[in-house]
Amino acid sequence: MPAHTLLLDDHQLETLPLERLQSARPLRHLSLYRNRLVEISPTLWDFTELETLNLADNRLHALPYGIHRLERLRMLDLGHNQLDHLPDDLGALPMLTDFLYLSNNALRTLPDGLTDLIQLRYLNITDNQLALLPHTLGRMHGLIELRAYRNPLVALPDSIGGWVNLRELHLDQTHLTALPPSMEALQALRVLSLRGCQLEALPAWLGSLHNLRHLDLRSNRLRTLPRELAQLPHLEKLDVRWNHALDPLPAWLADAQARGCVIYPFIP
């Protein structure tokens, strides 16, 4: 095992083995993946040298206050638990830059303080109960990838135009019916996945996202496609299958296909 690392995955632990953790200090990497933890002792926050912490696939309902003490933490995985809320000080982790996994929990809201994680590059909030996101989410201008699929999201905050470094945005199987105009500012975006939403129309400004390479629009309610999509010079894949009102496909899509863009359904 690498130095300063403790891997306790699949150990059927019901409580933190604090003595074992103490004996491994200075402890920089700790994984307690797939155990039976139902709560976390605040003593865990005494291990301020931690850089990565994996608590995924346990039975946690809540986290105690004090996680902000882990000032060196770069990665935090809380996925596949039963969390219905997050501590307010989660956003006070200045070095949390690599990724934050919150997927497969029971979250209905995110704390406003989460948007203070302005250097975070990867955020996964999939498979929760989120209908709205904090209106200040656009402050997280360090984001490169956001995965928020399988949430009952009904709208996106206008502030997301602040995600100027975002390359991938995954919003599949949400309840979105429209996209905010501020998204036109996402000029670094390469992948936009909107499969299984409730979109009936697309804005013309999608054609101005010149770095877009993959656009997934499967299983929506689209009746037409904006001709501006033909202006996307780097588009490699466009998937519009299972939009049953979208028939026939516009003729200009054949031009995009001739340039090398893979289009589903295929245009003969």
Buried (B, 14 or more C-beta within 10 A) or exposed (E): EEEBBBBBEEBEBEEBBEEEBEEBEEBBBBBBBBBEBBBBEEEBBBBEBBBBBBBBBBEBBBBEEBBBBBEBBBBBBBBBBEBBBBBBBBBBBBBBBBBBBBBBBEBBBBBEBBBBBBBBBBBBBBBBEBBBBBEBBBBBEBBBBBBBBBBBBBBBBBBBBBBBBBBBBBBBBBEBBBBBEBBBBBEBBBBBBBBBBBBBBBBEBBBBBEBBBBBBBBBBBBEEBBEBBBBBEEBBEBBBBBBEEBEEBBEEBEEBBEEEBEBBEEBE
